[in-house]
Amino acid sequence: MQVPFSPLRICLFLLLLVASFNRIPAQQINADYEKFAVSENRYIHSGMAMSPDQQLMAIACTQGFPLYIYDFRNRKIIRQFDVGNWYAGARVSWSSKGRFLLLQQLYYLDFSPNRDREVNFEIIDAITGERVLRLEKYHDVKISPDEQLAVALTDDVLEIYNLKTGLITDRKTIKAATNSLEISPDGRYIAVSHRPSEAYLKNDPQLRKDPKALKSILKFKQLVSVFSASDFSLVATVNDYYDNVYRLEWSADGKELYCLSIPYTKAATAVSGRQNFISVIDAVGFKSTRTVFPSNSNYEPAFRKSHDGKYMGVVSWSKFPELRIHDAATGNVLHRLEMSSRVLEGISKLDFPSDGRVFFEFLPGDKSILATFGNQLLLWSIPQD
């Protein structure tokens, strides 16, 4: 007869599991941090994003809800909504002026290997929590900088929604589009990931005499193209081939476009963990750069550039989640926050440890970072050089 696992027995099991791992070097866990609860809710935090005015955090939870609007300076919940209602929670982001929140459904296995992802999205009013728009089985959704429109990608069609009426005002076909779209901060451009055509590849002089390489790129790689938002004319195709693209994000100053890509499983070379690459694209000339931030996160890694542009933070994975602070210009790792000791500490206190998904934000002044960690938040003071 099987005996159900109690929370205490699960915690004891995890404690033994942690103790079985090799010791982490001391310099990796010697960090100035504080861990604290947002509420008495025991559900793990699944997503977090800071408001454009840098005053509030939107924090989503697993088990469906609630979503908190959180005053992180005074550590106080000022609003909470029952939205999303997805078991594994949601990724959350604010519109440019803070009027809306965009929720993207997450899964515990949060991407579809080797094929396009289809998930549900909701746009809600950030003040009232009322649903403005719900879209089911879409690849990606973004809100325009003027907060008037939502651009949604489904199959190879971009649908333009009026957020006041909820109606589609326009449709545009992007041939062989894949997972991701992004709108520039000034609203002039829309970037979309897509598969390359054979005709495009044959115009690449490096591939004309290498049929094997052409075939491999045609099967395993993707491109990022930029279109004019006014008439959808092609502005440029970035001069690089990327793995499966799962997220495009424009920098706040509009000068960089970040491309998160994950290799096709047959093309991956990592011996442990999952390979993720955040490639930096020059968004002025729409050219690739040599700057790439790697991650071994088991989930789509969160990444953020600091407000002053000095750092790029990236979530990765060793035996447990870790937060890496890179020099944004060179890509070199400057600091690491290993979360193994935080997991052990949480188990000893019967807290709910992280499920591996970590979201974070640089706090104003860029001296510290606030990160989700299980059903709590972790405030990390970045070591100062």
TORKOL-4160 file (C-alpha; in steps of 0.2 Angstrom, whole numbers, padded with zeros to 4 digits, m for minus):
385
<pt num="1" X="0000" Y="0000" Z="0000"/>
<pt num="2" X="0007" Y="0017" Z="m0005"/>
<pt num="3" X="0008" Y="0031" Z="0008"/>
<pt num="4" X="0004" Y="0048" Z="0001"/>
<pt num="5" X="0019" Y="0060" Z="0003"/>
<pt num="6" X="0016" Y="0074" Z="0016"/>
<pt num="7" X="0024" Y="0091" Z="0014"/>
<pt num="8" X="0036" Y="0087" Z="0028"/>
<pt num="9" X="0041" Y="0071" Z="0019"/>
<pt num="10" X="0043" Y="0080" Z="0003"/>
<pt num="11" X="0054" Y="0093" Z="0011"/>
<pt num="12" X="0065" Y="0080" Z="0019"/>
<pt num="13" X="0067" Y="0071" Z="0003"/>
<pt num="14" X="0072" Y="0087" Z="m0005"/>
<pt num="15" X="0084" Y="0091" Z="0009"/>
<pt num="16" X="0093" Y="0074" Z="0006"/>
<pt num="17" X="0093" Y="0077" Z="m0012"/>
<pt num="18" X="0102" Y="0094" Z="m0010"/>
<pt num="19" X="0114" Y="0086" Z="0002"/>
<pt num="20" X="0119" Y="0073" Z="m0011"/>
<pt num="21" X="0125" Y="0086" Z="m0023"/>
<pt num="22" X="0143" Y="0092" Z="m0024"/>
<pt num="23" X="0148" Y="0107" Z="m0013"/>
<pt num="24" X="0147" Y="0124" Z="m0022"/>
<pt num="25" X="0163" Y="0134" Z="m0021"/>
<pt num="26" X="0162" Y="0147" Z="m0006"/>
<pt num="27" X="0165" Y="0162" Z="m0017"/>
<pt num="28" X="0149" Y="0158" Z="m0027"/>
<pt num="29" X="0137" Y="0159" Z="m0013"/>
<pt num="30" X="0145" Y="0173" Z="m0002"/>
<pt num="31" X="0132" Y="0185" Z="m0007"/>
<pt num="32" X="0123" Y="0200" Z="0001"/>
<pt num="33" X="0104" Y="0195" Z="0000"/>
<pt num="34" X="0088" Y="0195" Z="0009"/>
<pt num="35" X="0073" Y="0184" Z="0006"/>
<pt num="36" X="0055" Y="0189" Z="0011"/>
<pt num="37" X="0037" Y="0184" Z="0007"/>
<pt num="38" X="0025" Y="0195" Z="m0003"/>
<pt num="39" X="0010" Y="0187" Z="0005"/>
<pt num="40" X="0004" Y="0172" Z="0015"/>
<pt num="41" X="0000" Y="0164" Z="m0002"/>
<pt num="42" X="0010" Y="0148" Z="m0004"/>
<pt num="43" X="0010" Y="0147" Z="m0023"/>
<pt num="44" X="0026" Y="0149" Z="m0033"/>
<pt num="45" X="0028" Y="0166" Z="m0042"/>
<pt num="46" X="0029" Y="0162" Z="m0060"/>
<pt num="47" X="0032" Y="0179" Z="m0067"/>
<pt num="48" X="0037" Y="0197" Z="m0062"/>
<pt num="49" X="0039" Y="0214" Z="m0071"/>
<pt num="50" X="0043" Y="0232" Z="m0065"/>
<pt num="51" X="0031" Y="0246" Z="m0071"/>
<pt num="52" X="0038" Y="0259" Z="m0083"/>
<pt num="53" X="0038" Y="0272" Z="m0069"/>
<pt num="54" X="0049" Y="0260" Z="m0058"/>
<pt num="55" X="0036" Y="0261" Z="m0044"/>
<pt num="56" X="0027" Y="0244" Z="m0044"/>
<pt num="57" X="0030" Y="0226" Z="m0048"/>
<pt num="58" X="0017" Y="0215" Z="m0056"/>
<pt num="59" X="0019" Y="0197" Z="m0049"/>
<pt num="60" X="0010" Y="0182" Z="m0056"/>
<pt num="61" X="0008" Y="0166" Z="m0047"/>
<pt num="62" X="0006" Y="0147" Z="m0052"/>
<pt num="63" X="m0011" Y="0138" Z="m0049"/>
<pt num="64" X="m0020" Y="0152" Z="m0059"/>
<pt num="65" X="m0020" Y="0167" Z="m0048"/>
<pt num="66" X="m0019" Y="0179" Z="m0040"/>
<pt num="67" X="m0008" Y="0192" Z="m0049"/>
<pt num="68" X="m0001" Y="0206" Z="m0037"/>
<pt num="69" X="0002" Y="0224" Z="m0040"/>
<pt num="70" X="0016" Y="0226" Z="m0027"/>
<pt num="71" X="0024" Y="0241" Z="m0020"/>
<pt num="72" X="0042" Y="0234" Z="m0018"/>
<pt num="73" X="0048" Y="0249" Z="m0009"/>
<pt num="74" X="0036" Y="0248" Z="0005"/>
<pt num="75" X="0033" Y="0229" Z="0003"/>
<pt num="76" X="0015" Y="0231" Z="0001"/>
<pt num="77" X="0002" Y="0223" Z="m0011"/>
<pt num="78" X="m0009" Y="0238" Z="m0017"/>
<pt num="79" X="m0020" Y="0228" Z="m0029"/>
<pt num="80" X="m0023" Y="0210" Z="m0034"/>
<pt num="81" X="m0033" Y="0202" Z="m0048"/>
<pt num="82" X="m0039" Y="0184" Z="m0052"/>
<pt num="83" X="m0033" Y="0183" Z="m0070"/>
<pt num="84" X="m0025" Y="0171" Z="m0082"/>
<pt num="85" X="m0031" Y="0156" Z="m0072"/>
<pt num="86" X="m0017" Y="0145" Z="m0079"/>
<pt num="87" X="m0010" Y="0131" Z="m0069"/>
<pt num="88" X="0009" Y="0135" Z="m0072"/>
<pt num="89" X="0006" Y="0153" Z="m0071"/>
<pt num="90" X="0011" Y="0167" Z="m0083"/>
<pt num="91" X="0025" Y="0178" Z="m0089"/>
<pt num="92" X="0020" Y="0196" Z="m0086"/>
<pt num="93" X="0025" Y="0213" Z="m0095"/>
<pt num="94" X="0018" Y="0231" Z="m0094"/>
<pt num="95" X="0013" Y="0241" Z="m0109"/>
<pt num="96" X="0025" Y="0256" Z="m0112"/>
<pt num="97" X="0015" Y="0269" Z="m0101"/>
<pt num="98" X="0009" Y="0256" Z="m0088"/>
<pt num="99" X="m0010" Y="0256" Z="m0094"/>
<pt num="100" X="m0010" Y="0237" Z="m0098"/>
<pt num="101" X="m0003" Y="0221" Z="m0092"/>
<pt num="102" X="0001" Y="0207" Z="m0105"/>
<pt num="103" X="0000" Y="0189" Z="m0098"/>
<pt num="104" X="0007" Y="0175" Z="m0108"/>
<pt num="105" X="0003" Y="0157" Z="m0102"/>
<pt num="106" X="0017" Y="0147" Z="m0096"/>
<pt num="107" X="0020" Y="0128" Z="m0095"/>
<pt num="108" X="0031" Y="0118" Z="m0084"/>
<pt num="109" X="0038" Y="0112" Z="m0100"/>
<pt num="110" X="0038" Y="0130" Z="m0107"/>
<pt num="111" X="0042" Y="0128" Z="m0125"/>
<pt num="112" X="0039" Y="0115" Z="m0139"/>
<pt num="113" X="0055" Y="0108" Z="m0145"/>
<pt num="114" X="0058" Y="0110" Z="m0164"/>
<pt num="115" X="0041" Y="0117" Z="m0167"/>
<pt num="116" X="0032" Y="0134" Z="m0165"/>
<pt num="117" X="0024" Y="0137" Z="m0148"/>
<pt num="118" X="0006" Y="0141" Z="m0147"/>
<pt num="119" X="m0001" Y="0148" Z="m0130"/>
<pt num="120" X="m0014" Y="0159" Z="m0123"/>
<pt num="121" X="m0012" Y="0178" Z="m0120"/>
<pt num="122" X="m0023" Y="0190" Z="m0110"/>
<pt num="123" X="m0022" Y="0209" Z="m0110"/>
<pt num="124" X="m0029" Y="0217" Z="m0094"/>
<pt num="125" X="m0032" Y="0234" Z="m0087"/>
<pt num="126" X="m0018" Y="0237" Z="m0074"/>
<pt num="127" X="m0029" Y="0248" Z="m0063"/>
<pt num="128" X="m0045" Y="0238" Z="m0063"/>
<pt num="129" X="m0039" Y="0220" Z="m0068"/>
<pt num="130" X="m0053" Y="0220" Z="m0081"/>
<pt num="131" X="m0049" Y="0209" Z="m0096"/>
<pt num="132" X="m0047" Y="0219" Z="m0112"/>
<pt num="133" X="m0042" Y="0205" Z="m0124"/>
<pt num="134" X="m0040" Y="0186" Z="m0123"/>
<pt num="135" X="m0031" Y="0177" Z="m0137"/>
<pt num="136" X="m0030" Y="0158" Z="m0138"/>
<pt num="137" X="m0016" Y="0148" Z="m0147"/>
<pt num="138" X="m0005" Y="0162" Z="m0153"/>
<pt num="139" X="0014" Y="0162" Z="m0155"/>
<pt num="140" X="0016" Y="0180" Z="m0148"/>
<pt num="141" X="0007" Y="0196" Z="m0144"/>
<pt num="142" X="0014" Y="0214" Z="m0141"/>
<pt num="143" X="0006" Y="0230" Z="m0136"/>
<pt num="144" X="0010" Y="0245" Z="m0147"/>
<pt num="145" X="0020" Y="0260" Z="m0138"/>
<pt num="146" X="0005" Y="0271" Z="m0140"/>
<pt num="147" X="m0006" Y="0258" Z="m0131"/>
<pt num="148" X="m0019" Y="0259" Z="m0144"/>
<pt num="149" X="m0016" Y="0242" Z="m0153"/>
<pt num="150" X="m0011" Y="0224" Z="m0150"/>
<pt num="151" X="m0001" Y="0215" Z="m0163"/>
<pt num="152" X="m0003" Y="0196" Z="m0163"/>
<pt num="153" X="0006" Y="0182" Z="m0172"/>
<pt num="154" X="m0003" Y="0166" Z="m0177"/>
<pt num="155" X="0003" Y="0154" Z="m0190"/>
<pt num="156" X="0011" Y="0166" Z="m0203"/>
<pt num="157" X="m0002" Y="0180" Z="m0200"/>
<pt num="158" X="0000" Y="0196" Z="m0190"/>
<pt num="159" X="m0017" Y="0202" Z="m0184"/>
<pt num="160" X="m0019" Y="0220" Z="m0178"/>
<pt num="161" X="m0032" Y="0223" Z="m0164"/>
<pt num="162" X="m0039" Y="0239" Z="m0158"/>
<pt num="163" X="m0038" Y="0238" Z="m0139"/>
<pt num="164" X="m0053" Y="0250" Z="m0137"/>
<pt num="165" X="m0065" Y="0239" Z="m0147"/>
<pt num="166" X="m0056" Y="0222" Z="m0147"/>
<pt num="167" X="m0059" Y="0220" Z="m0166"/>
<pt num="168" X="m0046" Y="0216" Z="m0179"/>
<pt num="169" X="m0042" Y="0231" Z="m0190"/>
<pt num="170" X="m0029" Y="0223" Z="m0201"/>
<pt num="171" X="m0020" Y="0207" Z="m0206"/>
<pt num="172" X="m0003" Y="0205" Z="m0214"/>
<pt num="173" X="0005" Y="0189" Z="m0220"/>
<pt num="174" X="0023" Y="0186" Z="m0215"/>
<pt num="175" X="0028" Y="0170" Z="m0225"/>
<pt num="176" X="0035" Y="0156" Z="m0214"/>
<pt num="177" X="0034" Y="0166" Z="m0198"/>
<pt num="178" X="0038" Y="0157" Z="m0182"/>
<pt num="179" X="0037" Y="0161" Z="m0164"/>
<pt num="180" X="0042" Y="0179" Z="m0160"/>
<pt num="181" X="0038" Y="0197" Z="m0164"/>
<pt num="182" X="0043" Y="0214" Z="m0157"/>
<pt num="183" X="0038" Y="0232" Z="m0159"/>
<pt num="184" X="0052" Y="0246" Z="m0158"/>
<pt num="185" X="0050" Y="0258" Z="m0144"/>
<pt num="186" X="0046" Y="0272" Z="m0156"/>
<pt num="187" X="0033" Y="0261" Z="m0165"/>
<pt num="188" X="0041" Y="0263" Z="m0182"/>
<pt num="189" X="0046" Y="0245" Z="m0184"/>
<pt num="190" X="0040" Y="0227" Z="m0181"/>
<pt num="191" X="0053" Y="0213" Z="m0180"/>
<pt num="192" X="0047" Y="0195" Z="m0184"/>
<pt num="193" X="0056" Y="0178" Z="m0184"/>
<pt num="194" X="0054" Y="0167" Z="m0198"/>
<pt num="195" X="0061" Y="0152" Z="m0208"/>
<pt num="196" X="0073" Y="0156" Z="m0222"/>
<pt num="197" X="0068" Y="0152" Z="m0240"/>
<pt num="198" X="0079" Y="0142" Z="m0251"/>
<pt num="199" X="0080" Y="0156" Z="m0264"/>
<pt num="200" X="0086" Y="0168" Z="m0250"/>
<pt num="201" X="0100" Y="0155" Z="m0245"/>
<pt num="202" X="0106" Y="0153" Z="m0262"/>
<pt num="203" X="0109" Y="0172" Z="m0263"/>
<pt num="204" X="0121" Y="0169" Z="m0249"/>
<pt num="205" X="0139" Y="0168" Z="m0257"/>
<pt num="206" X="0145" Y="0157" Z="m0243"/>
<pt num="207" X="0131" Y="0144" Z="m0246"/>
<pt num="208" X="0131" Y="0143" Z="m0265"/>
<pt num="209" X="0145" Y="0131" Z="m0265"/>
<pt num="210" X="0140" Y="0121" Z="m0249"/>
<pt num="211" X="0124" Y="0112" Z="m0252"/>
<pt num="212" X="0126" Y="0102" Z="m0236"/>
<pt num="213" X="0127" Y="0119" Z="m0226"/>
<pt num="214" X="0113" Y="0126" Z="m0235"/>
<pt num="215" X="0102" Y="0111" Z="m0232"/>
<pt num="216" X="0106" Y="0111" Z="m0213"/>
<pt num="217" X="0102" Y="0130" Z="m0212"/>
<pt num="218" X="0086" Y="0127" Z="m0221"/>
<pt num="219" X="0081" Y="0114" Z="m0209"/>
<pt num="220" X="0088" Y="0120" Z="m0192"/>
<pt num="221" X="0090" Y="0139" Z="m0193"/>
<pt num="222" X="0079" Y="0155" Z="m0193"/>
<pt num="223" X="0080" Y="0173" Z="m0198"/>
<pt num="224" X="0074" Y="0190" Z="m0190"/>
<pt num="225" X="0067" Y="0202" Z="m0202"/>
<pt num="226" X="0061" Y="0220" Z="m0199"/>
<pt num="227" X="0046" Y="0228" Z="m0207"/>
<pt num="228" X="0039" Y="0246" Z="m0207"/>
<pt num="229" X="0024" Y="0247" Z="m0195"/>
<pt num="230" X="0016" Y="0259" Z="m0207"/>
<pt num="231" X="0014" Y="0249" Z="m0223"/>
<pt num="232" X="0023" Y="0232" Z="m0218"/>
<pt num="233" X="0036" Y="0235" Z="m0231"/>
<pt num="234" X="0052" Y="0225" Z="m0228"/>
<pt num="235" X="0066" Y="0236" Z="m0220"/>
<pt num="236" X="0080" Y="0223" Z="m0218"/>
<pt num="237" X="0083" Y="0205" Z="m0214"/>
<pt num="238" X="0097" Y="0203" Z="m0201"/>
<pt num="239" X="0113" Y="0196" Z="m0208"/>
<pt num="240" X="0114" Y="0181" Z="m0197"/>
<pt num="241" X="0105" Y="0164" Z="m0195"/>
<pt num="242" X="0098" Y="0160" Z="m0178"/>
<pt num="243" X="0092" Y="0144" Z="m0169"/>
<pt num="244" X="0073" Y="0142" Z="m0165"/>
<pt num="245" X="0069" Y="0160" Z="m0160"/>
<pt num="246" X="0057" Y="0161" Z="m0144"/>
<pt num="247" X="0058" Y="0179" Z="m0139"/>
<pt num="248" X="0063" Y="0196" Z="m0147"/>
<pt num="249" X="0065" Y="0211" Z="m0136"/>
<pt num="250" X="0069" Y="0229" Z="m0140"/>
<pt num="251" X="0080" Y="0239" Z="m0128"/>
<pt num="252" X="0072" Y="0254" Z="m0120"/>
<pt num="253" X="0083" Y="0266" Z="m0130"/>
<pt num="254" X="0079" Y="0257" Z="m0146"/>
<pt num="255" X="0097" Y="0254" Z="m0151"/>
<pt num="256" X="0098" Y="0235" Z="m0148"/>
<pt num="257" X="0086" Y="0220" Z="m0152"/>
<pt num="258" X="0089" Y="0205" Z="m0141"/>
<pt num="259" X="0085" Y="0188" Z="m0149"/>
<pt num="260" X="0083" Y="0173" Z="m0138"/>
<pt num="261" X="0086" Y="0157" Z="m0148"/>
<pt num="262" X="0086" Y="0138" Z="m0143"/>
<pt num="263" X="0095" Y="0125" Z="m0154"/>
<pt num="264" X="0085" Y="0112" Z="m0163"/>
<pt num="265" X="0087" Y="0096" Z="m0152"/>
<pt num="266" X="0097" Y="0087" Z="m0165"/>
<pt num="267" X="0109" Y="0102" Z="m0167"/>
<pt num="268" X="0112" Y="0105" Z="m0149"/>
<pt num="269" X="0130" Y="0102" Z="m0142"/>
<pt num="270" X="0128" Y="0105" Z="m0124"/>
<pt num="271" X="0132" Y="0090" Z="m0113"/>
<pt num="272" X="0122" Y="0096" Z="m0098"/>
<pt num="273" X="0107" Y="0108" Z="m0096"/>
<pt num="274" X="0099" Y="0116" Z="m0111"/>
<pt num="275" X="0107" Y="0129" Z="m0122"/>
<pt num="276" X="0100" Y="0146" Z="m0124"/>
<pt num="277" X="0108" Y="0161" Z="m0133"/>
<pt num="278" X="0103" Y="0179" Z="m0131"/>
<pt num="279" X="0110" Y="0187" Z="m0147"/>
<pt num="280" X="0112" Y="0206" Z="m0148"/>
<pt num="281" X="0107" Y="0214" Z="m0164"/>
<pt num="282" X="0112" Y="0232" Z="m0169"/>
<pt num="283" X="0094" Y="0239" Z="m0171"/>
<pt num="284" X="0100" Y="0255" Z="m0179"/>
<pt num="285" X="0108" Y="0247" Z="m0194"/>
<pt num="286" X="0099" Y="0230" Z="m0191"/>
<pt num="287" X="0115" Y="0220" Z="m0192"/>
<pt num="288" X="0121" Y="0206" Z="m0180"/>
<pt num="289" X="0134" Y="0209" Z="m0167"/>
<pt num="290" X="0147" Y="0197" Z="m0160"/>
<pt num="291" X="0139" Y="0199" Z="m0142"/>
<pt num="292" X="0130" Y="0184" Z="m0136"/>
<pt num="293" X="0124" Y="0180" Z="m0118"/>
<pt num="294" X="0123" Y="0161" Z="m0116"/>
<pt num="295" X="0112" Y="0152" Z="m0103"/>
<pt num="296" X="0109" Y="0134" Z="m0098"/>
<pt num="297" X="0092" Y="0137" Z="m0090"/>
<pt num="298" X="0080" Y="0123" Z="m0091"/>
<pt num="299" X="0066" Y="0136" Z="m0094"/>
<pt num="300" X="0066" Y="0151" Z="m0106"/>
<pt num="301" X="0078" Y="0162" Z="m0097"/>
<pt num="302" X="0074" Y="0179" Z="m0091"/>
<pt num="303" X="0086" Y="0193" Z="m0096"/>
<pt num="304" X="0087" Y="0211" Z="m0092"/>
<pt num="305" X="0098" Y="0226" Z="m0096"/>
<pt num="306" X="0102" Y="0238" Z="m0081"/>
<pt num="307" X="0094" Y="0255" Z="m0082"/>
<pt num="308" X="0111" Y="0263" Z="m0085"/>
<pt num="309" X="0116" Y="0250" Z="m0098"/>
<pt num="310" X="0131" Y="0244" Z="m0089"/>
<pt num="311" X="0125" Y="0226" Z="m0085"/>
<pt num="312" X="0115" Y="0212" Z="m0093"/>
<pt num="313" X="0107" Y="0200" Z="m0081"/>
<pt num="314" X="0103" Y="0183" Z="m0087"/>
<pt num="315" X="0096" Y="0168" Z="m0078"/>
<pt num="316" X="0105" Y="0152" Z="m0080"/>
<pt num="317" X="0107" Y="0135" Z="m0072"/>
<pt num="318" X="0121" Y="0124" Z="m0064"/>
<pt num="319" X="0114" Y="0112" Z="m0052"/>
<pt num="320" X="0101" Y="0125" Z="m0047"/>
<pt num="321" X="0096" Y="0141" Z="m0054"/>
<pt num="322" X="0108" Y="0155" Z="m0054"/>
<pt num="323" X="0108" Y="0173" Z="m0059"/>
<pt num="324" X="0123" Y="0180" Z="m0069"/>
<pt num="325" X="0128" Y="0198" Z="m0071"/>
<pt num="326" X="0137" Y="0201" Z="m0087"/>
<pt num="327" X="0146" Y="0217" Z="m0093"/>
<pt num="328" X="0134" Y="0222" Z="m0106"/>
<pt num="329" X="0148" Y="0228" Z="m0118"/>
<pt num="330" X="0159" Y="0213" Z="m0118"/>
<pt num="331" X="0148" Y="0199" Z="m0112"/>
<pt num="332" X="0160" Y="0194" Z="m0099"/>
<pt num="333" X="0152" Y="0187" Z="m0083"/>
<pt num="334" X="0155" Y="0199" Z="m0068"/>
<pt num="335" X="0145" Y="0192" Z="m0054"/>
<pt num="336" X="0135" Y="0176" Z="m0050"/>
<pt num="337" X="0122" Y="0172" Z="m0037"/>
<pt num="338" X="0121" Y="0153" Z="m0035"/>
<pt num="339" X="0104" Y="0148" Z="m0028"/>
<pt num="340" X="0108" Y="0131" Z="m0021"/>
<pt num="341" X="0111" Y="0138" Z="m0003"/>
<pt num="342" X="0095" Y="0147" Z="m0005"/>
<pt num="343" X="0086" Y="0131" Z="m0009"/>
<pt num="344" X="0093" Y="0122" Z="0005"/>
<pt num="345" X="0089" Y="0137" Z="0017"/>
<pt num="346" X="0071" Y="0137" Z="0010"/>
<pt num="347" X="0068" Y="0118" Z="0013"/>
<pt num="348" X="0075" Y="0120" Z="0031"/>
<pt num="349" X="0062" Y="0133" Z="0034"/>
<pt num="350" X="0048" Y="0123" Z="0025"/>
<pt num="351" X="0047" Y="0137" Z="0012"/>
<pt num="352" X="0042" Y="0132" Z="m0006"/>
<pt num="353" X="0058" Y="0133" Z="m0016"/>
<pt num="354" X="0060" Y="0139" Z="m0034"/>
<pt num="355" X="0054" Y="0127" Z="m0047"/>
<pt num="356" X="0068" Y="0133" Z="m0058"/>
<pt num="357" X="0059" Y="0148" Z="m0066"/>
<pt num="358" X="0067" Y="0164" Z="m0060"/>
<pt num="359" X="0062" Y="0182" Z="m0065"/>
<pt num="360" X="0071" Y="0197" Z="m0060"/>
<pt num="361" X="0072" Y="0216" Z="m0061"/>
<pt num="362" X="0086" Y="0228" Z="m0058"/>
<pt num="363" X="0080" Y="0240" Z="m0045"/>
<pt num="364" X="0082" Y="0259" Z="m0048"/>
<pt num="365" X="0100" Y="0264" Z="m0046"/>
<pt num="366" X="0106" Y="0247" Z="m0052"/>
<pt num="367" X="0114" Y="0243" Z="m0036"/>
<pt num="368" X="0102" Y="0228" Z="m0032"/>
<pt num="369" X="0091" Y="0215" Z="m0040"/>
<pt num="370" X="0074" Y="0209" Z="m0035"/>
<pt num="371" X="0071" Y="0191" Z="m0041"/>
<pt num="372" X="0057" Y="0178" Z="m0039"/>
<pt num="373" X="0062" Y="0163" Z="m0028"/>
<pt num="374" X="0048" Y="0150" Z="m0025"/>
<pt num="375" X="0034" Y="0159" Z="m0016"/>
<pt num="376" X="0046" Y="0172" Z="m0010"/>
<pt num="377" X="0056" Y="0187" Z="m0017"/>
<pt num="378" X="0075" Y="0188" Z="m0015"/>
<pt num="379" X="0084" Y="0205" Z="m0014"/>
<pt num="380" X="0102" Y="0204" Z="m0020"/>
<pt num="381" X="0114" Y="0218" Z="m0018"/>
<pt num="382" X="0126" Y="0217" Z="m0033"/>
<pt num="383" X="0144" Y="0217" Z="m0027"/>
<pt num="384" X="0152" Y="0234" Z="m0031"/>
<pt num="385" X="0169" Y="0234" Z="m0040"/>
